[in-house]
Amino acid sequence: MSKKRAIIFLSIIGFLTLIGVIFLLVRMKVDVSGTALLPKEDPAYKSMKKMEEIFGSSRTMMVILKKKSGDVFSNDVIRELFKIEDRLKELPYVLKVDSILKAQKVSLRFTIGGIDAKATPYFPDGNVSSFSKDILKDRLYVGNLIDPEGKVLAFILQVTDTKALEVVESVKKVFEAVSDDFEIYMTGEPVADAELESSVWILAFFYPPILFGLIWFLYFMRLGSASAAVIPPVISIISALWTYEIASLIGISLNILTATVGIFIIIVSSSYGLHFVDKYIEYRFTMGLQDSIRKTLESEKVPITLSAVTTAVAFLSFIFTPLSAFKQLGILVALGVMLSAISSLVLIIPVISLFDVHKIKRRYLVLNMEFGKHWKTFSIFAIVGIVISFSLLVNKIEVNMDQFSYFGSNSKVKVASDVSNKYFGWTLPLYVLVEKEKPFTSKDQEVLEEIVGRIDKLNGVNDVTSILDVAESFKVPLPILQMLSGTTDEFKDLIRGNVLRLLVKTPYTDTLRTERLVKKIQEILKDYDEYTFDVTGPVVVTASLNSKIVKSQFITVAVSFLFIFGLLVAVFKKVVISLVASIPIILTTFLNFILMAVVKISLEIATSIVSSMLMGLVIDYSIHFVSKYLTMKSIRKVIQEVGAVILSNSIGLSVGFASLLFAPLILYVKLGFLLCVGIFAGMILTILIIPPFLEKA
């Protein structure tokens, strides 16, 4: 390719990429909610949507104020808090505010003309009165909005179900005006989602430049040329940008899974450019520019294409899961990987035509190994040891997911969750919807009190809040409160029409304990067939999500292996050689589960994708090794030529994924750890297992 054509071609590509980036920044959205990941036919999704249709689609956010000294019963404090509440109500994202400030002691008296209601505010005219502390005896408020000592109080906010980051930031600014005598804690699903959303943006757009620097340095160590080492990561970053642009064009949002698309593409597919440039430099020592490009294409187009296809297939196996987010992740990474492979075979040519990067100083990453007579014996022992360890340890892997465990123990979100549990008994709402065809009667009130009492006694339940508390506190029958709910906004969060909502206060935020608690609640509810029940809430959605992840784990791994093995047979034309090439990916998958069991990493939304990913990544090493052996017929030469590139690539991938160890969320830390160890182990297994068996194949 002439330099003029190369400049024109690269300029067009650069211009289109820049336009796409602008389009991406305008259109790309973030949605980290659990319901966004579930299929619409899922029972948990339907229950959540049913509740939203009846009671509104708002979400609950709790702001806790803890007095450092004394209690809150002073005029200065109460007036300050009234100002805060007024400012909260002015926020466009806040739909409702509940606190002790508008609390009233209500008594009803039946008269000939109807019902005479008498309401006495605990804080009349925004001040503390002689009877304000009587609120500490009111079960309706103590444990819900204030602690028994009057030192900790809560603002329960109903906020919009979108724009979590903006919601939390606006609320946070309001509470910045609170005096220093208060400790402030914010918790609830919107707060967790806001932190997740912030981390998603960081992961999607902040980490790629860091990865570029790491990969460039490692490739420089192999290629011996600073300018040559730039090419592979640049190609992969461009491919990642194109993938995100396509995602925004078709309406795919960033979530906790799709946020990793760019990282996966950059780390995984930069190896294609490395193989191409490494081979070009080798030919360029003895050939001219155009001949070197031609020979490199002839040598690398098949292994690069096959590597990309097998990796893409591993990710495409996610389409067999019932979760849309997994399908989107698989499709986008597969697309990005193929784009990167094509770009490595197409875009590198005009770059080389312009700059002819081939001068090297020194290669630091080289590999010289001799094939010993005991190599095969050692390999067999390694295979047997891994298989036995896997069979003994796989059942010890816990299947569990906890949105709040994504944050470090010292993070504000985790600390606020602990404070919420300590003083108010819950972090995330767990609801029981009770529906009846006809209006509730006094008899229903007795039955519902029995249900609440039985749920309240369960382990893991701190309290149950409902319209029945209002009935008990105000001494008003449930049928009357049901009638008043049609005209009184205060009761609409507790009862709407013939549907009553119980808030089950539980400190559980993980799926394992939540599932056990939900089953116990459902066992109780089976005894009352005159009502229709739904147990729902954010943590129930998360539990359903995690159960589907586990069920799809075997499917994705099996599909990945079958597709990869089929492609190997189609390319190598020999079943035995294809089996030998497959051994490292099987063992790497086993090692991944062994590692999870040993270091006690749960199987959940992030870690469930590791096995299929490792298959798609480690098979690249087998493909390059076997394809070169079929040409050279010498294990020693293959190790010298391909082994060094595999070593460089595995170190690059491992270091790239190791950067996730510094990610803001623990789920990405776990993901990075497993991939880092798995890829390096896969490289060692490839070099250890394949040579002795390949010679006999």
N, C-alpha and C positions, 0 to 999 in steps of 0.2 A: 504494500500500500504506500502511495506517495505521501510526502509530508503534507501537501496541500489538502488532499482528500482526508487525511487523518485529522487535521485541524478542523475542517468543516464538520466531519462526523462527530468529533468529540464536543464541538461547540453546540451542535444541535441537541445532543444528549444532555449536556450541562444546562441548556436553556429550558428544556422540557422538565428536567428534574427540579429546577428552581421554581418554575410555575407550579409544579405539583406540590412542593413544600409549602408554598403560600396557601394553596387550596387546602392542604392538610391542616394547617394551623387554624384555619377558619372553621372547618367542618368537623374535625375530630372531637368526639365526646367521650366522657368517662362515666361508666356505670358499674359500681362495685357492689351493688346490692345483691343479696342472695337470690331473690326472685328473678333477677335478670339472667341467672344461670340455669334456672329450672325450666323444663318444658312445660307448656301451658296445660297439658293433660295430667300433670302430676297432682295427686290429691292434696299435697301440702301447698302447692301453688293455688289450687282452687279454693282451699279453705282460707288462705290469706286474702285472696281477692274477694271472697264472699264477705269477710269481715270488713274489708275496705269499702265495699259497696254499701254496707249497712251503717257503719260507724265513721266512714270517711277514710281517705287514704293518707292521713297524716301519720307521722312517726313521733315516737316519744323520746324526748331529750330531758335529762335531769341535770340541773345545776345545783350543787350542794355548797352551802356556806357554813363553815365551821368557825364559831367564835373562839378567838384565842384566849380571851379572858372574860369571865362572867357569862351572862346569858343575853338573849336578844331583847329582853323586856325593858327597854328604855325608849323614851320618846325620840332621841336622836337616831337610834338604830332603826326604829320602825319607820320614821319619816324618810330616812335614807333608802330603806328597802321599798317603800311605796314609790319613790322616784324611779328606782330601778325597774319595778314592775310596769310603771307607765311607759318607760322607754322601750321595754320589751314588747309591749302591745302595739307600739308604733312600727315595729319592724315588719316589712312586707312578707317575710318568710314565716313569721310566728302567727299561728292560727288561734292559739288559746294558751293562757297562763294560769296555772293553779298554784296557790301558795296559801299560807296561813293568814295573809293580810286581809283577805275578804271573807275570812271564816266567820260563821255565824252560829249562834246557838238558837235552834228553831224549835218552836213548840206549836202544835196544831190543836185547835179546839173546835169540835163539831157543834154547830149552832143550827137553829131552825132555818136560817137563810143559806146554810152551806158550811164552808170550812173557814175558820178564822185563824190565820197564821200570824205568829208573833216571832220576829227574827231579831236577835240581839247580837250586834257585831262584837267580836272579841277585841277589836281595835277601832272604836268609834272615832270618826273624823280623822283617822290616820294617827291616833295617839294610843298610848298605853293607859288602860283604866285599872280600877281596883280589882276587876274580875278577869283581866286579860290572861292571867296565869291559869285560869280555869280550863283553858284549852288543853293543858297538859293532862287533864282528866278525861278528855274527849277522845274516845277510841277512833272516831272518824278521822282525826288529824294526826294523833300520835302514832309514830311508826310509818306514817305515809308522807307527811309534810314537815314534821318536827320530831326531834328525839324526846324521850321522857324528861330530860333535864333542861330542855329549852336552850341548848347551846348549839345545836345543829339543825338547820332548816333546809328545805329543798324547794326549788322552783321546778315544777313539772311543766314542760313546754310541749305543746303539740305543734309540730313544724311541718312544712311542706315535704313531700316525699321525693323531691328533686333538689339538686344543687347543694348537697351536703356540706361541701367545703365553704360555700358562701354563707350558708345558714350558720354554721359554727363560728365562722369568723365574725359575723355581725353580732351574734350573741356575746362572744368573747369581748368585743369592744365595749358593750354595755357594762359588763361587770368589771371592766378596768377602772370604773369610777368608784367602786366600792372601797371603803376605808381599809387600811392595812391591818385592822384588827380582825379581819376575816381571812381564812384560808378558803380558796375557791377550787372546786373540783367539777369537771364536766364529764358526763358519761351518757351512755345510751347508744343505740344503733347509729344515729346521725354522726356522733362524735367518732365512733370507730370507722365509719365509712369515709369521713373527712380525712382521717389519717391515712386510710388505704388509698384514697383518691390522690392525695399529695404524693404518696410513695409511688403510685402508678406512673404519674407524670415524671418523677425522678428516674424511675427505672426505664421508661420508654425513651427519654430524650437526654438525660444527664449521663447515664452509664455508657452509651455507645462511644462518645469521645474518649472516655477512660480506657475502654476496651481497645480502641484504635491504638493508643499509645503502648499498651501492654503487648498487643499482637505485633505491632511494628518492631518493637525491641527484640522479641523472641525470633521473629523472622529474619531480622538483621543478623542475629547470632548464627543462623543457619546459612543465609544467602551471602553474607559478607559484604553486602552493598546496601547503604542506607536508602538510596533512591529505589532500588528494586524491592526492598522490604515494604515500601509504602503502597505498592500496587495492590496486593491481595486484600488488605483491610479496607482500602478505598472502594474497591469493587463491591465488597460485601456490604459496606455502609450504603452505597448507592442502591443496591438491591433491597436493603431493608427499608429505605425511604420509599422506593417504588411500591413495596408491599403495603406500607402504611397508607400511602396515597390511594391505592386500590381499595383498601379496607374502608377508608373514609368515604370513598366514592360510592360504595355499595351499602353504606350505612352500618358498618360494624363498629361498635364502640370499644374503647379500651376498658378492660376489666382486669382483675387480678391475674388472669391467665394470658389474655392477649397482649398485656403490657410487656410480656417477656419475648414477644415475637422478634423484635429488633435485636435483642441480645442473642437469641438463639441463631438467627440468621448470620449475624456478624461473626460469632464465635465458631459456628459450625462450618459455614461456607467459605471462610477465608482460606481454608486449606486447599480449595480448588485452584485459587490463584497461586498459592505457594508451590503446588506441584507443577503448574505450568511454567512459572518463572524459573524454578529450580532446574527444570529440564532444559529450558531455553538457554540458560547460562552455561550449562554443560555442553550443548551443541555449539554455542557461539565461540567456544575456545578454538574450534577447528573449522568452522564454517562461516560463510557470509551471513548477513542479516536475514535476507529472504529465505535462504535455505534452512537456516536455524528455525525460523518461524514455521516453515512447512514441515520440517521433521518433528518439531514439538507438537504440532497439531496431530500428526499421524500417530505419535506415541501416546499422547495424553487424552485425546478426545473420547476414547472408549472408557478408560478407567474413571475419568472425571464424570462422564455422563452416567455411568453405572453407579458410581458412588452417590451422585445427586439423586438418582432415581430411587435407590434403596433407602436413602435417608428420607426422601419425600414420602415414600411408601410407609415408613415407620410412623411418620406424623399423620399421614392420611388414615391410618388405622383408627384414629380418634373419631372419624365420622361414624363408626359403628357404635359409639356411645350415645345414650339418650340426651346428653347435655349439649346445648347449643354452643356454650362457651368452649367446650372441648373441641367440637367440630370446627369452630372458627379458628382456634389455635392451630389445629392440625392443618387445615386448608391454607392458612396464611403462611405458616412456616414452610410447608411443602412448596408453596408458590415462590416464596423468597429464596429457598434453596435452589430451585430450578432456574430462577432468574439469575442467581449468582453464578451457577454453573455455565449458563449460556453466555453471561457477561464475561466470565473468565476466558472463554474460548473466542469471544468476539471483540470485547473492548480492549483487552490487553494488547491485541495486535496493533491497533493504531497508536497506543501509548509507546510500545516498543519501537514502532516505526519512527516516532518523533524523537525519542530519547535514547534508544538502543542501550538499555541498562544491562550491562553484562560484566563490567569491571568489578572485581571483588578484591578485598584486602586479605581477609582470613575467615575461614569457616570454623566456628567454635563448636557447633553441634554436629559431631560425626559419630559413627557407630561402626566398630569393628569387632565382630564376634566369631568365634570358631565353633563349629558344630561338633560337640563331643560325643563319645560313645554312650554315655549315661544320660544323655539329654532326653531320650524318649522315655526311659524309666522314670526320670524325675517328672516329666510331663504327665505320665499316667497317675503317679501319686498325687499330683496337684489336682487333676480332674476328679479323682475319687474323693479326695479330701473336701473339695468344694461341694460336690454332690451330697455327701453325707452331712456336712455342716448345714447345708440348705434344708435338707429333710428334717433335721432336728430343731432348727431355729425358726422356720417360716411361720409356724403356728403361734410364736411368741410376739409377733408384730401386732401392736394394738391398732385397731381401726377407730380413729377418733379425729375430730376436727373441732377447733375452738378459735373463733374469730379473735378473741381477746388474747390468746396465746401467741398471736402473730406479733404482738408488741412486747418489747423487753420488760423485765420485771420492774425497772425504774422509770418506764415511760409514763407520761401524764395520764394516758388512757388507762393503763393497767392500775396505777395508783388510785385513780378516781373510781374504777370498778370495785376495788377492794374497800374503799371508803363507803361507797353506796351499799355494798353487801353488809358492812358492819353496822351501819346506822338504820338502813331501811330495808335490808333483807333481799335486795334484788339488783340486777344490772340490766338485763334484757327482759322485756315483758313476755310472759307465757299466759295465753288466754284460753279460757273455756267458754265457748258460745253455747248458750242454752236457748233453744227455740221451741215454741209451742204454737199449735195452730190457732188456739183461742187465747184471749187475755188471761194473765196470771190471776189466780185466786188466793185466798188466805190459806187454803190447803196446799197450794203450790209453794207458798212461802215456807211452810213447815218442811216440805220435802226438800226444797232448795237449801234450807238451813242444815238439813241432815247431810246433803251432798257436800256442802262447804265444810262441815265439820269433819267428814271422813277424809276429804282431800287435805285439810289442814293438818291432820295427824300423820301424813306420809313423811318419811325421811326425805329431806331435801326441800321441803316446803316450809317457809318461815311464816307465811301468813296468806290469807286469801281475802282480797278486797272486792267488794261488789255493792250493788244497790241495797243489799241486805244490811250493810253497815249503816247506811243512811236510815233505813227503816228502824233499826235498833236505836240509833243515836237520837233520832227525832221522834221516836215512838209513833211512827206512821206506818200503816199497813202497806204491803207491796202493791195491791191493786190501786190504791190512791196514788202512790208514787208513779205507777205506770201511766195513769191518766195525766199527772202533772208533767211527765217527761215530754209530752207532746207540745207543751208551751214553755217549759223551763229548760234553758240551755244547760244548767248546772248538772242535770241528770243524763244528758244525751250521750255521754261517754260510757255510761253504765247500762242504759237500757234504751232500745229503739224499737218501737212497735212491740212485737211479740218475741223479741230477741233480747236476752239478758247476757251481759258479759262479765265473767269472773276474771280478775287478775290474780294469777297464782304467783306469789313472790318466791323465787328460788334463786340461790346464788349461782346455779349452774349456767355456764356459758358454752360448755363443750357438748358435743353430740352424743357421746357414749352415755353419760349420766342423764342427759335430757331424754334420750330414747327410753331408758329404764323408767324414769319418772312418768313419762307420757303413757307408757304401757300400764303402769299402776293406776293412773287416773282413768284410763279407758276401761280397765277392769271394774272400777267403781261405777262408772257411768252405764255399764251394761245392765245394771240392776234397775234402771229407770227408763223403761221403753216408752213411757208416755211423752218423752221429750226427744228432740233431735240435738245431738251434740257435735261440736267441732272443737278439737284442740289445736290451736295454731299460735303463731308468733314467729319472730325472726329466727329464734334458735331451732324451732321445729322445721322451718324451711332449710336451715343449714344441715340439720340431721338428715332430712330427705335427700339433700344434695350429696352428702357424703356417702350414704348407702348406695346411691346410684354409681358413684365413682368406684366403689369397691366391686360392685357387680360387673362393671365394665372393664376392670383391671385385667382379668384373664382374657377377655375378648380382644383387647387391644394388643396384648403381648402375643397371643396366638396368631392373630391376623398379621401382625408385623413379621413374625418369623416365617409364616407360610408364604407371604408375598416375597420376602427377601430370598428365601430358599428357592422359590420358583424362578426368580430372576437370575440367580446364580447358575442354576441348571441350564437355563436358556442361553446364557452367555458362555459358560465353560464347557457345556455339552457333556459333562460327566457328573453323575450323581455323587460318586465317592469324593471327588475333589470339592464339590459344593458342600458336602457334609463336613469335610475338614475345615473349609472356610467358615462354616457356621458355628463350629465348636466355641471359639472365643466369645461370640455374642451370647450364647447360651450360658456360659460360665460367668460372664460379666453380669448378666441379669440375676443369676443366683447370688453372686457376691453382693449385689445391691441390696437384696432382701436380707442377706446375712448381716450386712452392715447396719441396716435399719433395726434389726432385732437386737444386735449387740449394743448399739448406742441409744436404743429406745426412741427411735424416731417413728411417729405414728404414720399410718397410711391414710392420707387425706388428699385434698384437692391439688396441692402442689406436688407432693411426693409421688402421687399415683402416675404422673406422666414420665417419671424418670426411666423406668424400665424400657419402654418403647423408644425413648430418645436414645438411650445407650445402645440399643440394637442398631438404630439407624446410623449412629456415629462410629461405633467400633467396627461395623462391617466394612467401612471404608478402608481400614487398615488391611483387612483380609483380602479385599478386592485388589488393592494395589500390590500386595505381596504375591498373591496367587497369579495375577495377570503377568507380572514381571518374571515369575518363575517359569511359566509356560513358554516364555520367549527365551530366557537365558539358560534354563535348565541347570542352574547352579545356585544352591542355597546361600553359599558364602557371598557371591556377587550380589544377590538380591538383598541380603542383609546390609551390605555396604552401601548399596545405591538407594534402596527404598527405606531401609531401616532408619537411616538418619532423618529422612523426611518425616516418617511416621513418628519418630521420637520428637522432632521439632513441633509437629502438629499437635501431638498429645500434650506436650508441655504448654503449648499455646492455648489449647482448649482448657486444660486444667487450670492454668493461671487465669484465663478469662472467666471461667465459672467461679474460681476462688475469689474474684472481686465481689461476688455476691455475698461473701461472708461479712462484708461491711455494709450490706443493704439495710435500709431503715426498718424492714420487717423481718421477723423471724422465719416466716414461711419461705422467703427468698434465700435466707441464710441456709436453711435445711436443703433447699433445692440445689444451691451452689455447692454445698458440701458433698452431697451424694453424687452429683455430676462430676465434680473435680476428682474425687477418689475413683469413681467408676470408670472414667475415661482413661486415667493413668493405668488402672488395673487392666483395662481392656487392651491397651497397648502392650503391656508386659505379657499378657496371656497370648496375644497374637504372635509375638516374637518367640515365646516359650513353646506354645502348643503346635503351631502350624508347621515349622520346619521338619521335625522328625516324622510327622505323619504325611507330609506332602511328598516326601521322597518315596514313600511306599505306596502312594495312591495311584 
